[in-house]
Amino acid sequence: MALAWQSPVYLERTRLLDQLPEAVGFAVLLQAPAGFGKSVLAGQLSARLGMRTLWGSALLGEPRALLAKGLGLPEEAPWGVILEALKAEPTLVVLEDLTGEEALSPLLRTLPCLLVLASRKALPYPELPKLLAEGRLLRLGPEDLAFTLEEAKALFGGRGPWEEAHRATGGWPLPLFLSALTGKPPEAQALLQGLRESLSEGEFREGLLMAALPFLPQAHATPETESLFQKGLLRLTPEGFRLHGLMKEMALRSLLPEVREAVRGAEGRLPPELLAEAYSASGLTEDLLALLEKPIQISIPAERLLAWEGLLRKGGPRARLRLGEALLQCGRKEGFPLLEALVEAEDPRVALTALGHLAYYLAEPLLGKDLPRARAYLERGLALLERVPGELAGRFLNDAARVPYEEGRPEEALGLLEEALRRLPPESPYRIAPLSNLAFLRFELQGDLLGRFAALEEALEKLQYTHANRPGHLRDLGRLYLLLGERERAKGYLRQAAEAPGNPLAALEAQMLLAHLEGDGETLARLVAQAELWENPYLVARGRAFQAELTGDASLVEGQEGFLPRLTLALLKGEARLLPPYPEEREERLYWHAARYRLLGEEKDLEALLTLTNAGKRILPGLIPLHLLPRSRPELSVAYPLAEVLRSGWKEAILLRHAEIPPVRVEVLGRFRIEGPLGPVELKGKAKEVFALLLLGLPREEVAFALWPDLSEEAALNNLYVWLARLRKALEPWGVPTYLQEEGLARVEADLLALERALETEGAEAALRLYQKPLFPGLDHPLLDRKREEVFHRVRALFLQRGEPPYLERLLELDPLDEEALIPLVEACLRRGQKARALRFLEGYRKRLWEELGERPSPRLQALLSRLSG
C-alpha cells in the first residue's frame, strides 16, 4: 500500500475522468477484463485530484490489513479505527483485483473516502445496488473503458495505422497501447493469459469456440456468450455475436489444440453450417469431410464449398454430390461429370438427388440449355420416386419442373410442382422453392404479378439464414421492382443480390443491373468482360444491351441474338420493324409492348400493359415515361412518383394527387431553411419576411401593415400580393395552390411550431432538442424580435423548472452569465461528487463576468468559490 502513486499517463482519458465523482462519500466500480486500463484510469484520477491516495491489490492481502498498513496503523487494526483514520483527511482509496470474497461492508456502508473498486468479474457486495440507487456509485464497464476512435487517434498522435489498430482491437486499451508504443502487434501469450485469469473456465472455453466461428447467432448463445458480450470481448452484429479479430487471431495461433477441443465439444449445439465453418477454421478437415458426407441438409454457399474442393473430391458420394451442385451453381460445367457419375449410385437417394440437379442445370439458360439430356434425366428420376422418402421426392420434382417449363410446357411444370407440394411434409423448409416456382408460373400463365411479389418476399424471410438460391430471389425482386419503376427499392434488392453468396451468376446479373441503373459504364464493361470469361452468352447479351442503352451506341447490339439486344436496337434506331418477334415470356411481353408504344404511340399497346398483369397502372412507371402518357388520361399518372408528376406541370394529374402532396418542412431555429417535395426552396427579397410573419399566424392584412406601415392599406396590400405571387411560385412551382391559402399557411411542419407545442405541454426533452438561437436568422423586424424574446423566456423558464444538468448547461451555452442557471448546476455537480467540475463552471463564470462587464460575482457565488477553492 502506498500513500501516493504516479501514473504513467499514456493518454489522459478526459472523456471518462469528467464522469467520475471527485468527492468523499462516492464510489466508482471499474469492471472489465485484463487490459482495459482500470489502473491507468484510477491513477489519472489520483493525479487530477492531488489528494492522499491509498492503493492496494487484493492479490497482496486482505484489503482491511492493506489499508491499515497504508495509514500507518497495525495490520490487525479493526475497521472502526481505519474508518476514523480515513475521515481525518480527504482520501482516494483504490482497491484492485477484487473477487467479491473480501469483507468490505464497513467501508461501503460508510464511504469515508472516495473509493475506486477495480475487478475483472462482477462483485456481489450487497451495498453496491443501494449506492447505485442513491446516485453515489458510478459503474464503468468494458464498453465504457474501450477507446473511442478519436482517443485511438490521439494515442497514436494522429500518425500510423490508428484506424486499423482500433478496428482490430475493438478499442481494447492494452493491445491498442502496445501497438502504438511498438508499432507491432501485441504479444499474444500475455494477453491470452490475462484473459484466462479474468474469465471463468466456461467463459474462456466459449471464447475459444468463438475463435473458430465467423459468428454465433443469438439463438445459439449461452449465458457464457452473454457474459463475454457484457465484458466487451464480443460484438453483436445482425448475424450474431462475433469475437474481436485480434483475439480470434491470437487464439487460433497460440491455443489451436484448445480451440479444437472446444469445437468438438460444441458438436451437438451448433447447426451443421456453423459446425462446418468451425471445423474448417480449426483445421479439423477429417471431421469436416465426415460432416459433409452425412445425409443431412447443410446450407453452405457454393463459393464456400468450392474452397474445400480438393477435400470434397476425396470424399464419398454425398461430398461429391455437394461439390457437383456447387460447381454448377458457380457456372462451372465440370460439375456435370461429377453428378453423372452418381446417377448409378446404389443409394437411390444419392442417385435421385444427382438426377434432379442434372435435369435442372441442363435446362438452365445460364449454362447453355441441353433440353433432350435434361428430359432424359427427368424421366429416369421419375422412376425412382417411390424408392425415396417424400421430402426427397418433392425436392426432385421441384428441380425437374424446370425442364418442361423451358420446353414450353408450363402446364406440365405446374403439375410437377403441385405433386412436389403433395409429397413434401407440411413442416418441410423445402416447400419454399415449389411455392415460389408456382407463383412464377401463375405470373406466366395468369399475369399474377402481385402474387409473385408476395411469394418472393415471403421466401426471402424464410431464407434469411440460409443460402438456398437467396441471390436469385433477391435479383428477381430487384427486376420486378424495376418493372414498377421503384428504382431505389430495386437497387436495394440488387445490392443484396450482388453481395449474397450461393449463386455467383445471379450475383453477376444483379451487379450488371446496378451498374446500368447507376450509369456506371466502366463497371458495366468490366462485368461484361467477366461474363465473357464465364463463357455465358445469356449474360454477355444482356450486358451488351445495357451498355448500348447507356452509351446510345447501337453498334454494340447490332447482330446480337437475344430478346433484350434486339429490343434495345429497335429503340436506339427508333424503328418498330426491328423489334424482336412477340415473346412467350410475360415479363418480356411487357417490355415488348412498352417499346412498341414508345415507338408508335398506339394506345392498344398501353391497354396491353394495363391488362397483362394484375398490377394494373402500377406497371407503367417502369416502362413508359410520364410525358408519353396521353394527356386525356390523367388517371394513368397515379402510380408515378409524386415528385415526377409535380415537376411535369400536368395540372389535371396534379389535382388528382393533390391530397398526397406532403407538408412543407420549415426550420427557423438556428437557420432559415424550407424544404418542399421537390427539394430546398430559396426565398429572395421580402419573400422571407412575408413567409416568417405568415408562420407566426398573422392574417394578410396585418402582414401588409407590418411590412409597409407608411403606405395606404390598398398600396400595402398590393405590395403584399406581388410578394405572395413570388412566394407561391417558389413554394408551389407546380401551379396548383397547396401551401398558401387565403387564411394563411397550410400543410406546414415547422420546428418553431413543434417547439411551441413542446413548451405548452412542458416537454423539456423535445424543447432541448429543438431550441437553437437565433430564431429567424438574418431577418430584422420588431414583431420577430418580440417573438424571439418570448420564445427564449419560455424555454428558459421550462429549463430552470426541470433543474437538471443538461438543461442548465444549455442555458449557460445560451447565456454564459445566467447566474440563475449556474447555481443549481453547481449544486447538482456537488451532489454527484464532481467538485472539480463545479469549480470549472464557477471559474469560467467569474472570468467571463469580469472580461465582459468588469463585475465581480455575487456574494453567494464568491462564498461558494472560496469554499471550493480552499
N, C-alpha and C positions, 0 to 999 in steps of 0.2 A: 504494500500500500504506500502510495506516495502522496505528499501534500500538494504537489503541482505536477503538471505534465505538459510537455511542449510537443504539440502535434506537428509532424511533417505535413504541412498544408499543401497537398498536391493541387487541389482546386477548391477554393472556398465555395461551399455549397450554399450560396446565398438563398437560393430558392427554398431550401429546407430550413436553414437557420432562422429565416424570417417567420417560420411557422412555430418554432419551438418556444415554450414558455421560458422566462428568464428570471423568475422569482421563486423564492422559497415557498413550499406548500403545493408544488406541482410536480408531476411525474411525466416522463417520456418512456414509451416502450418501443424499442427498436427490435423487430422480429424478422429475421431473414437468414438464409443460409450463409455459409462462409463466403467471404469475398465481396460482401455488399456494402462495405465501408461504414459499418456501425461504429467502430472505434474511431475512425477518422472524423466522423461527424461529431461524436462526443468530444473529441479533442478540439475541434474547431469551436464548439460551443463554449468550452472552457476558456479558450484563447479570447473569444469575443467578450465574455463576461468579466474575466480577470478576477473572479472570486476564488476563495480557497477551494481546492478540488481534491477529493479523495477518490482514488481509482483502484479497483480491485477485481480480480478474476476468481470465480467460484472454483476454477481448476486448482487454485493455490490454497484453498481452505474455505472454512465456513465464513460467510460474509460478516457475521457479528464480530468474530475474532479479528478479521481483517480490518474492520472499521475501528475497533478498539485500538489496535496497534497503530493505525494511521493517525489516531487522535492522541497518541502518547499515553494511552491507558493500558492497564494489564489486559492480556488477551482474554482472561476469564471474566472481564467486567460485564455486568448484566446490561440488558437493553436500556433500562431506565437511566443508567449513568451515561451510556452512549448517546441517547436521545438528548439529554440535557447538554452534553458537550457540543452536539451539533447545533443546538439553538443559540449557543454563545456567539456564533459568527456565521454570516451567510455562507453556505457551503453547497457546492455541487458534488453529488455523490454519483459515481459511475460504477455500476456492477455488471460485469461481463460474464459470458459463458454460463448463464443461469440455466438450470434444468427444470426448475419448478419444485424441487425437493427441499430447497433451502427454507429456513424459518425466517421469513421476512415480515410477518404480520405486524409486529410492533412498529416497524419502520413505515410500512404502508398505511397503517391506521393514523399515524400522527404527522407524517411527512414534515419533519423539522428542517428539511433541506430541499434543494431542487434535485430530484432523483432521476437518473437515467438507467433503465434496465435494458440490457442487450442480451438477446437469446437467439439461438438458431431454431428453437421449437416454440410451440405455443406454451404459455405459462398459465398454470391453473390457480394462481393465488385468488382467493375469493374477494379480496379488496379491490381488484382491478375493475370489475364491472361497476362497482359503486363509484369509484373515482371517475370513470368514463362518464357515467350519468351526471355527475356533479360538474363536469366540464374541467376537471383537474388532471385529466390524463390525455395525452396525445399519443396515438399509435401510428407508427410508420412501418409499413411492410416492404417487401421487395419491390412491389410495383411503384412505391414512392421513392425508394432509395436508388433505383436504377437511374443511370444517367440519361438525361434527355439528349436529343440530337444537338441542341445548342451547347449543352455542357460538354459533350464529347468534342465538339469543335474547339471549345475553349481549352480543354485538356491537351489537345494536340497543337495548341497555339495556331489553329487555323491552317496548319500545314500537314502534309501527309494524308494517308487514306483514312481520315477520321470517319467519313460516312460508311465506308466499307467495314471498318472495325466496329462501329456501333451496330450495324446490321448483323454482323457475325456474332457479336456477344449479347445482343439484345439489351445493351445498356448495363450489363453486369460489370460493376465497377472494377473489381480486381483485374480480370484479364484485359479490360479496356485500358486501365492504367499501365499495366505491364507492356502492352502493345505500344502505347505512346512513349514509354520510357526507353524501350529497347529497339523499337522498330521491327520486332519479330513476334511471331505468335507466342502466346503464353505457354509455360511449361505444363504439360498435361497432367503428369502424375500428382503434382502438388494440388492442383485444383480438384482432381478427382478424389484425392484423399480427404480434402476439406469437405467435399460434398458427402462422402461416405460417413464422415463424422457428424454431419449436420442432419442426416436423414435416418429414418427408421430403416430396418432391413427390407421391409415390404416396399417402401418408397424408393429405395435405391434399386431394387430389382425391377420395379416398374420403369424407372428411368433407363435401365439397361435395355428393357424391351422397346421403349420408345426410340432408342438409338437405331433400332433396326427397322422402324416403321416410317413410311412417308407421312402418315398422320394416323390418329386414332379417333374414329367417330365417337361423339359424346355418348351414344347408346352403348358403347363397349367400355366406357370409363369405369373405374373402380374408385373407392374412397382414396386410395393411394394416388390415383391420377389427379383427382381434385385437389389433393394436398400439394402435389408438385406444382399444380397451376397456381394455387394460392401463394406458394413460396416464390413464384416468379420464374420457375425453371421451364415452364411450358407456355406456349402461346395458344390462344384459341382462335382458329380460323373458321370460315364457313364449313370446311370439310371436317374439322375436328381439332383435337389437340396435337400440337407439334413441339418436339424438343428443339431448343435453340441449336442452330447449326454448329456452333463451336463445341458444345457438349456432345453432340452426336458424333462429330468427327473424332473427338478425343476418346470416347468410349469404344468406338469401332477400332481405333488404332491401338489402344492400350489395354482394353479389357475384353477382347474378342471372345475368349472362351466363356467368360461370364455372360456376355451378350447372347451367345448361342444357347447356353443353359436357360436363360430367361425366355428365349424364343420357343424352345421346346416345351417349356413349362406352360406356354400360352396356347398350346395346340387345340385344346377344347374350347377356348374362349374367343378366338379371332375368327372372323369369316374367312373362307378359303382364299379370297383375293388378297387380303392383307397378310395372311399367313405365307402366301407365296412370295410376297414382297419381302417379308421378314427373313424367310429362308435365303432369298437371293442376296439381300444386303449383308447377311452374316456369313455368307459363303457355304451354306448347308445345301449344296447342289443335289446330293442324293435324295435328301428329304424333299426338295422342290420337285424333282422328277417323279418321285413316288406320289406326291400330291396331285400332279398333273395327269397321272395315269389313273386316278380314281374316277369311277363313273358318276361324277357329280358336276353340276353347273358351276363354273368359275368365270366370273365376269372380269376378264383381263383384256385391256386394249390390244388390238392386233399388233401395234408397234412394239408393245412391251413383250409380247410373246416372241416376236422376231429377234429381240435382244437375246433370247435364250435359244435361238435356232439350233446352234450346234448341239446343245444339250438335248433338245426335243428330238432331233434326228436319231439320237441313240436310244430313245425310249421305245415303249411298246405302242400298240395300235392307237390308244387314246391320246397319247402325247403327240403322235404323228397326225392324228385327226385334227387336233387343235392347231398344229403348225400349218397343215394344208389350208384350213379355212383362213388363218391369219395371213398367209401369203396371198391368197386371192383377194381378201379384203384390202390389201395394200397394192393390188393391181399386178401382182407377180404371178405369171401363168405357170411357174414351176410348181404351184400348189396343185394343179390338175393331176400330174402323175402320182403325187403323194396320195391323193384321195382315191385315184383309180386303183391303186394297189390294195386299197382297203375294202373295195366293194365285194370281194370274195371272202372277207373275214368270216371265221366260224361263228363269231358272236353276231347274231342278227342286229343287235342294237348298234354295233360299230358300223356294220355294212349299210344299214338304213340311213344312219347319220351321214356317211360319206356320199351315198346316193342323193340325199337331199341337197347337200352342198354343191355337188356337181350339177344337178338339174338347175339350181338357182343361178350359179355363176356362169354356166354356159348359155343361159338366157339373158345375161346382163349386158346391155349395150356398152357399158364402160369397159368390158373385157372382150368385146367383139362377139356378136351372137353366133352360136352354133346350135340352132334350134333342133335339128334332127338328133344330134347326140343328146341334147337336153331331154328331148321327148323319150329317148331310149332309156335313160336313167330314171325318168319318172315312172315308166311302165314297170321297170324292174323293182323299184321301190314299192309300188302298189301291191306287188305280190308278197311283200314281207310284212305288211301292216298287222296281220293277225298274230305275228310271232313276237311282237314287242309290246311293252306297256302303252297305255292310251296316251300318256303325255308325249312319249317319243313319236308315236304315230301322228299326233297332232302337229308336232314341230315339223315333221317331214312334209305333211300336206300343205302347211303354210309356205314352206320354201318352194315346193313343187308348183304351187299355183302361179308362180312367175312364168312358167313355160306356156300354158295356154293363153295367158294374157298377152305375152309377146307374139304369140302366133295369131292374135286377132280373134281369140275365142273367149271373151270375157265371161260369158255365162258358165263355161266350164270352170274357169278360175273361181267364180263366185261359189260354185258347188263344192270345190275343194276346200275353200276357206270355211264354209259353213260346216263341212264334215270335220275339219280341224277343230272347230269350237265344240262340236259334239263330243269329240274324243278327249279334249283337254279337260282335266278336272276343274271345277269352278274356282278353286283357290290357286290355280297354277299361274305363276308370273308370265308364262309363255303365251297367255291369252292376249297380251298386249299387241303382239305382232299381227295375228289374223284380224283382230278388231280394227287396227289401223289400216290394214290392207282392204278390209271390207269397206271402210269409209272411202278409201281411194276409188274402189270400183263403183261405189254408189255415186261418187262425183262424176266418174267417167260415163256411167250409164244413165244417170238421172239428173246430173248437174247439182248435186248436194254439196256445194262448196262450204256452207256453214257447218255441216256435219263433219266434213273433213278437218276443218279448223279445230272443232271440239275434240275429235279423236286424237289428233296430233298433240294438242296441248295436254290432254289427259295422259297420253302415253308418256310425254316428257316428264310429267310429275312422277309417274311410276318408275321411269328410267333414271331418276335423279342420281341414284348412287350406283348405277351400272354403266356399262359402255356398249350395251346391245343396240347398235345402229343409232346411237344418240346423234352423231354428226349428221346422218341422213335425215332424221326427224327435224333437226334444227335448220338444216339447209332448206327442206321443203316448206317449213313455216316461213322462212325468210322470203322464198319465192312467192308464196301465196299472199303474204302481206304486200309485196310489190304489186301484185295484181290489184290490190285495193288502194294503191297509191300511198300506203303508210310507210314511207321510206325510212324514217328513223326507227320505227319498230322493226322493220325488216332488217335494217343494219344491225340491230341488237342481236337478233337470232343468227344472222350470218357471221357476226364476230364470234359468237359462241361456237358455231359450227366449225369455223376456221381454226379454232384452238382446241376443240374436243378431240380426244384420242379415239381410235377404234375404226375409223373409215377414212383413210387418207385421201381417197378420190373425191368423196363428198366434201371433205375439208378444202380440197383444192378448188372445186367448183365454187364453194362459198367465198373463198378468197378472190376468185375472179369476179364474182358478182359485186363484192365490196369494192374492189379496185375500180370497176366500171361506174358504180354509183358515186364514188368519191372523185371521179375524174383523174385517177392516178394512172396515166398511160405508161409510165416507166415500170411500175409494179406489174401492171397487166401484161406487158411484154415479157417480163421475167416469168410470169406464171404460165403464159402460153408456151414458152420455151421448155418449162418444166413438164407440161402436158406432152410435148413432143418427145421428151426423154422417156416418159412413161409409155410412149407409143400408143396413145389413146386418142383415136380420131374424133370421138364424140366431144371431148373436152377441147381439143385443138380447134374444132369448127366453132364451138361456142365462143371460145376466147377470141378468135379472129373476128367474129361478128361484133363482139363487144369493142374490139379495137377500132373496127371500121366506123361504128356508131360514134365512138369517142372522138375520132380524128376527122370524120367526114370523108375518109379515103375509101371510095368504093372498090378500088383495085384489090384491097385486102380480102374481099369476099367474091370477087369475080372468078367463076369456075369452081367455087367451093360447093360441095354437096351438103345436104342437110337443110332442115327447115329454117333454122334461125339465120344462117348466112344468106339464104335466098330471100327471106323476108327483109333483111337489112338492106340487101342490094336494091330491092324494089323501092324501099323508102328513100334511100340515098339518091337513086336515079329519078325518083318521082314518077315511076311508070308502073301502073297496076298490072300490065301484061307480064311483068317479071315476077309477080307473086308466085310462090310455090303452089302446087296443087292443094285443094282443100284437104286439110289434115284429118286424121281419125281421132287423135287425142284431143280431149275437150280443152285443156289448157292452151294447146297450140291453136285451136279454133278461135279462142278468144283473141289471141294476138293477130290471127289472120284477119278477122272481121275489123279489128281496130285499125290495122294497117290499111285495109281497103277503104274504110271510112275516111281516114286521113288523106288518102289519095283522091277519092272520088266524091266524098261528101254525101253519099247516098244514105238516107235515113233507114233503109232496110238493114244496113249493117249495124246501125245504132240499135235498132229493135232486136237484132240477133244477140247483141251483147247483153241487153236487158233480160233476155229470156233463156240464155244458155246456162245460167246458174240461179240458185235460189237467193243469191245476194242482191239481186236487182240492181238499183242505181249505185250501190256501193262499189260495183266493179269498174265504174267509169274513171275515177281519178287516176288509176294506174295505167290506163290505156288511152284516154282521149284528153288532150289539153283543154282546159276550161274554155279558152277563146274559140274553140272549134264547135262548141255546142250550139244548136240552133237558138237564136235569140227569142224565138217564140216559145221556148220550153224552159223557163227559169227553174221549174221544179227539179230538173235534172242536176242542178248545182248543189243540191242539199248534201251530197256525200263528199264534196270537195272541201279541203281545208278552208276554214272561215277566213283566214288572212288572205288567201288567194282570191276568194270571192270579193273581199273588201277592196283589194288592190285593183280588181278588174273594172270597178266603176259600173258594173251591171246592176242598175238600181232595182229592177224587178227581182233579181236574185238576192240582193242585199235585204230588201224588205221581207222576203221570205225567211231570212236568217236573223232578222233584227234582234229577236229575243236572245239569241246566242252571243251577241257581242258582249265581251266581258267588261267589267268596270275599268275605268282609267285609274292607274295607280300613281299616287302623288306623294312625294317626300318634300317637306318644307322644314323639317327639323335638322339643322346642321348643313343641309344642302337643298337646293331647289331643283327637283327632278320630276318629270312627268313621263310616265311610260304607258303608251296606248297599245292596242292589239297589234299594231304594225311597227312597234318599236318606240324609241325615245321621241318625245315631242319637244321641239325647240320653240320657245316663245320669244318674240322680239318686241322691243319698244314698250309701249304702255300695256301690251297684252299681259305681261306678267302681273302688273298691279291689278288689272281688271280681274284676272283669274284669282289672285290672292284674296281680294275683297269679296268675290263671289264665294270663295271657300269659307270665309267667315260667316256666310249666311246672309249677307246684305242683299236686299232687293235691288233691282236695276236702278231705280230712281236714286237710292242712297249712294250707290256706287258712282253714278254720274255726278252727283253733288259733291261727293268726297274727292273726286279726281279733278273736277273743273269748277271749284266753288265760285270763281269770279264770273262765270258765264251765266246766261239765262238758262232756265230749265230746258227750253227747247234746244238751245245750242249744245248744252251739256249732254242731253240725250242723243242728239245727232252724232256727237263725237263718240259716245259710248257705242252706238250701233255700228259705226265704222270699225271700231276695235273688236266688237263682238263678231263681226263678219270675218275679220282676220283670225280671231281666236277659233272660230268654228272651222275655218279652213285648216288650221293646224291640228285641231283635236279630232276632226271628223272629215278627213280628206276624201272619204267615200261618198260624200254629198248627201247623206241621209241624217237628219237630226238625231243625235244619240245622247250626248253628254250635256249640251247646252239647251235647256228648256226655258220657257217663259218665266217659270217660277224660280229659276236659278240652275245650279249644277245638279246633275243626276248621275247615278251609277259611278260614284267616286269612292275609291278606297284611299284614304289619306292617313299618314302617320299622325298628323295633328288630331284628326277625329278619333283615331284609336287611343291616343294619349288622353284626350278629354274623357273618353269612356272609362279608361282606367282610373282617372282621378275621381270620377263620380262614384265608382264602386270601391275606392280605396285599394285598387290593385297595384300595390307598390312594386312588385316584381316586374309587371308589364311597363310601368312608368319608368323604372330604372333602365329597362332595355330600350325604350323608345326615345326618352328625352335627350336631345342634343341642342346645343346652342351654336349659332343664333337661330331663332325662328325667322323664316322668310329671309334668308341671307341675300344681301345685295339690294334689298328694297327699303325705301325710306318714306314712311308715311305715318302721321300721328296715330291713325287707327291701328296700324301694325305695331307701332311702339307700345301702345296701350295693351294689345294682345300679348306681346312679349312679356311685359311686366306681370300681367295677370297669370299667365301660364307658369312663369318661374315661381311666383309666390305660392301658387297652389302645389307645385312639385315640392318646393322646399318644406311646406307645412306637412305634407304627407311623409317625406323622408325623415323629418325630425320626429314625427309621431311614431314611426317604426323604430327609430333609435338604434338600429343595428349597424355594425361597421361598414358593410358595403354601401349603405345609403348615406351614411355620414361622410365616408371618404369621397363619394361622388359629389356631395355638397361642397366639400373643400376643393375639389377639382374645379367646380363651377365658380366658387368664390373662396380663394385661399384665406381670406381674412374673416370668415364666418365663425366667430367665437362660439356662437350658439351650437354649431355642429362640432366644433373642436373639443369642447369639454366632455360631452358624452362619449366621443370616440376615444379620448384618452382614458376615461374611466373604464370603457369596455376592454381596452388593451391591458389595463392593470388587473382587471378581473380574470383575464386569461394568463396572467403572469408574464406579459410581454412588456416589461419595464423599458427596455431599450427602444422598443418601437414607439411606445408612448412618448418617450423623451425626444425621439426624432421628430414626431409631429409637433411637439411644443417648440422645439428649437427652430424648426422651419417656419412656424407661425411668427415667432419672435423676430427672426431675421427679416422676414418679408414686411412685417408691420413697420419696422424701423426704416427699411430701404424705401418703401413706397409712401409712408405717411409721416415718418420721423417721430413715431409714437412708441411708447413702451407698453407691454402687456398690462392688463388689468391686475389689481392686487391679487385677485383669486388665482389667475394664471401664474403670476410671479411667485406666489407661495408654492404652487404646485411644481413649478420649475426648480425652485430651491430645494424642495423636499426630495425630488427625484435625482437631482444632481449631487446631493450631499452624500 
